[in-house]
Amino acid sequence: MKKFDRERVLLAVAGPVIALVAAILLTSVVLLASGKSPIEPYTLMLEQAGYSDVQVLIVNQASMYYIAALAVAIGFRMNLFNIGVDGQYRLAAMMTAVVGANIALPGFLQVPLLLLVGVLTGAFWAGIAGILKVTRGVSEVVATIMLNAIATSVIGYLTLDNIWGVQVGNNNTTGIMKDSGWVPGIDLGADVGEIYGLVFLAIALGIVYWVVLNRTRFGFDLRATGESETAAAASGVDAKKMVLTAMLISGGIAGLSGLPLLLGDAHTYSLSFPTGLGFTGITIALLGRNNPVGIAFAALLIAFLDKASPALDYATPVAYEKEIATIMQGLIVFAVVISYEAVRQWGLRRQQKRVGAELAAAAQNTKKEVAV
């Protein structure tokens, strides 16, 4: 491997590694301050990763995190902060569940229809923020935060008994979806569980994300606009169109985030449907540096922390609060921002030194040629 390539790999890996190490060290300090072992919680969680049923839970959770993080990463590559992935995902899951409960088509039509509903709902909700940005200059951060709250209210209204809601005990649901809309997974046995069938959708989305961004003109225009709207406009790119398109794509992908769970297990949308997926996606996109492979590892890491941490409540003789994993996730976000900036500054200094050395060598060669 060439020296330049080694430096690029080092710069790409250094940020996440430093962030993870810093988060572990800071979490250990918190444990020590509370009078508990700074090592045992990690040992207990790593033991959980050896159980097949926990591995299945991690993979399933990671598939949802991965899709949500891709939605965030699309915005990041355009220098947009789509903080509304959570609202887009929940509203899309609810609408998909409603359609799945009230429309019955053959499976080869029902599943694509449900995926399309998820994409269109998420894109529509994100598109509102996109339109506000390109027409009125409203920050997408402010718009999407407000739309998250509005989505919660819309979902609460649409799941009322007299609209699309079905009361099950104390839980408001959308009713059980038709069997033709269920996506079978990989059954590993009653004691292990089933891997969601839409895990493969997450993998496919990661491949498409990489190809589109790195091997197409659209991807180049999107990245160029994110780097500099002025420069992109000078080369003939419509910056406002790209902003709106990026928001629509980001929202469309966000709309798919909850479907692995919805179509693979829950088969209904209810008050117990998980929230916070979009905000976790921000952490994962940052940790993975918007790279599909990096995002995959980050999604597995965060899913591991989620699914292994409940074991801390039952540790003996001393129980540990499972919120330790939440603290660690928060510290990862804190550390990743600082570490990336430190690595970026270090990379710039290395580049400046290399360019300076090359210029000095070129000047020396010129002097020798003149002397001859």
N, C-alpha and C positions, 0 to 999 in steps of 0.2 A: 504494500500500500504506500502511495506517495505521501511525502511529508505533509503537503497541503490537505490531502484527503484525511490523514490522521488528525490534523488540527480541526477540521470540520466535524469529524465524528466526536472528538473530545469536547468541542464547544456544544454540540447537540446533547451529549450525555451528561456533561458536568452539572448543568442547571438542575435537572430532576434529581440527580444523585445527591447533590448538596442539600436540596430542599428536603428530601426524605430523611437524610441523616440528621439534619437540623431539627426536624419535627420529632424524630425519635429521642434525641437528646433533650429537647425541651419538655417533651412528655415525661421523660424519666425524672427531670427536675421537679415536675408537678407531683409525681408519685412520691419522690423522696420528701418533699415538703409536707405531704399528707401522712408521712410515717409508714409508707408501704414499700414493698420491693420494687425497684425500677426495672427488674428483669423478668420476674415471674409472669406478668400479664402477657408479654410477648411470647413466652414459652407456651402458655396455655392456648393462645390464639393459633400459633403455628401447629400445635397438636391437632386442633380442629380441622386444619387444612388437609390432614391425612385421611379424614373420613369421607367416604364416597358420597354420602347424602349431602354433606356440607359443600363438597366440590360442585355438585349439581346446582345447589342454591347459588353458589358464587357465579357460575357460568350464566345462569338465567338472569341474575341481577345485573351482571356485567353487560349482557346484551342490551338491556334497557339503558344503562348508563352510557354505553358506547354510542348508541343512536342519538341520545340527547347531547352528548359531547360533540358529535359531528355537526349537529345543528348550530351549536355555539361556535364551533371552529369556522364554519362558513362565514359567519358574521365577523369573527376576528380577522380572517384573511382579507376582508373588505374594510378593516378598521372600524367595524360596527360592533356594538356591544348589545347583542340581543339577550337581555336579561329576562325576557318574557317567555322563554322556552317552557317554563313550568305551566303557565296559563294556557299556552298553545297546546301542550301535550294533554292536559287534563280535559280541556274543552273538546279536543279531537277524539280522545278516548270515550268521552260521554256520548258524542254524536255517533261514533262508530257503533257503540253498544246499542243505541236507540235504533239505528238502521238494522243492525243485526238481529234485534228482537222483533222487529215488525215487518221485515221483508225476508221471504224464503225463496231462494233461487238454488239451482244445482251448485254443488261445491266449487266447480271450476269457474263459476261466475260470481258466486257469493263472496269468496275470499278476495278476489281482485276488487270487487265493489267496496268491500269494507276497507281495504288498504287505500283505495282512492278517496273514500270519505275522510279517512284520517289525514291524508296529505292535503286535500282541499280545505278542510277545516283549519288545520294548522297554518296553511299558507294565507288563508283569508284573514285570520286573526293577526298574524305578523304583518300582513300587507297594510293593515290600518296604520301601524306605526311607520311603515315605509312610505306611505302616501303623505302622512303628516310631515315626515322629514324632508321629502323632495319638494313639496308644495309650500310648506309653511316654515321650514327650518326647525321643526320641533325635534329636540334630542331624542334619539331612539331609546336611550336609557330611561328618561322620564316617561315616554309614551308606553313602553312595554311594562314598566312597573305598574302604571295605572291600569293597563289592560289585564295584568295578572289579577288585580283585585276585582275588576269588572267580570272577568271570566268566572271567578268564584261565585259571584252573585248570579250570573246567567245560568250556571250549572245548578245552583240551588233552586232557581225558578223553574227551569225546564224539567227537573226531577220531582216536582210536586205531583201529588196524586192525580190532580185533575188535568195534568198535561201528559208527560211521558213517564212519570214516576210510578213505581210499584212498591208498595210498602211491604217489607219483610221484617216482622218484629219491630224493632226500633230503628231500623235501617232503611233509608230511602235508596232504592235501586232503580235500574232501568229495565228490569226483567231479564230472564235468562235468554240468551241469544239462540237463534236456530242452530241446530246441529251442523248444518251445511257450512256454517261460518267458523266452526272450530278448526283450528290448525293442529293436527297431530304432531307430537314430538317424538323423541327417542326414549322409549320406555326402558329403563335400566333395572326394573324390578320394584316390588312394593317397598322394600327396605331402603332403596336408594332414591327413587323418584324419576322424574321425566325431564329431559332437557327440552326446552321450548323449541318448536319447529321454526319459529321466526329468528332463532339465533343465526340461521344461515342468511336471513335477510340483512342482519346487522353486518355480517362479513361482506356480503355483496355491496352494501352501501359504502363500506370502507374502501373497497376496490374502485368503485365508481368515483368516489370522492378524489382518490389519488389520480386516477386517469384524467378526469375532467380538469383538475387544477394544474396538472403538470404536463399534459399532452394535448391540450386543445387551445384554440384561440380564445375561447370564452374564458377559460381558466387564467390565461395570461392577462386578458383585459381586467378580470376581477382582481387579480393580485396587483396589477399596475395601478388600478384605481385606488386600492387600499393603501399603496405606498405614497401616491401623490395624485390627487384628482386633477390638479393643474397640468401635470405632465401627461396624464392619460388623455385629457381633453385635447391637448396639443397634438396627440397622435391619432385623433379622430374618434376617441371613445366617449360615448355619452355617459358622463359620470352619474347623473341623476337616474338614468335608466338602469345602470349597473347597481346602484344602491337599492332601488326598488326590487330588482331581480334577485339580488342577494338576500334581501329580507323575505321574499316569497319562498325562495329555496330553503332558507334556514327554517322558516315556519313549517314548510311542507315536511321536512325531515323530522322536526320536533313532533309533528302530528303522528309520526310512526312510533315514537318512543315507548308509548304504553301498550302497543298492540301485541308484543310478545306475551305479556301477562294476560291481556284481555282475551286474545284469541286462543291462547295456549293453556289457560288455567282458570281464570276468574269467570269468564263468559258473561259478565255483567259489570256495570259501573255502579259503585255504591260509595257511601261515606267512608268505607274502609280502604278505598283505592289509594295507593301511596301518593304522597305529595312531596315536594322538594326535589323532584328528579331533575328539574331544569337547573336548579342552583348547584346541585352536585355535578351536573354536566359542565358547569363553568370551571369548577375545580379540576376536573379530569382534562378538559381541553387545555387549560393552562399547564398542568403537569405534563401532558403529552406533547406540548409545544405545537399543537394543531397538526401534528403528523399522525396519519391513521394507525401506524404501528405503535407509536408512542402512546396514543390515546387508548389503544387496546390494552397495553400493559397497565396504564393508569386506571382504566375501568376495572380490571381484574383486582388491582390493589385495593381500591376503594370498596369494591364488592366483598373482598376478603375481610376487610375491617368491619363491614356491616354484619356479615353472616357469622364471623368467628367470635365477635365480641360478646354475644349473649352468654357464652360459656363462662365469662368472668363473674357473672352473678352467682354461679353455683360452685365457685372454687372453694376448696377447703385446705387448711382450716380458716384461711382469711379470704373473704369474698372481695372482689374488686368491682367497682361500678363500670358497667358497660359503656358509660359515657366517656370513658378513657379514649375509645376509638373516635368519638365525635370530636374530642379535644385535639386528637392527633390530626384529623382531617382539617380542622380549622388552622392548626399550626402549619400544615402543608401549604395551604393557600398563602398564609403569611410569609412562609419561608421561600416559596417558589418565586414570588415577585422580587424579593430582595436578591435571591441567588441568581436569577436570570439577568438582572441588571448588573450584578457584579461580574458575571461571566461575559456579558456583552462588552462591558468596559475593558475587561482583560483582553478580549478578542480584538477590540479596536487598537489597544496599545501594541499587541503583537503584530497586527497588520501594519501599523505605522512604523514600527521598528523594521519590519521586513522591507517595506517600500523605501525607507530611508537607507537601508543597507544596499538595496538594489541601485538607488540613485547614486550613492557614493561610489559603488563599483563601476557604474557607467561613466561617472565623471573621471575616475582614475584611468579607465581604459582610453577615454578621449585624450587625456593629457599624454598618455604613452604614444598614441597615434600621432599627435601633434609633434611630440619630441622626435619621433622617427622621421 
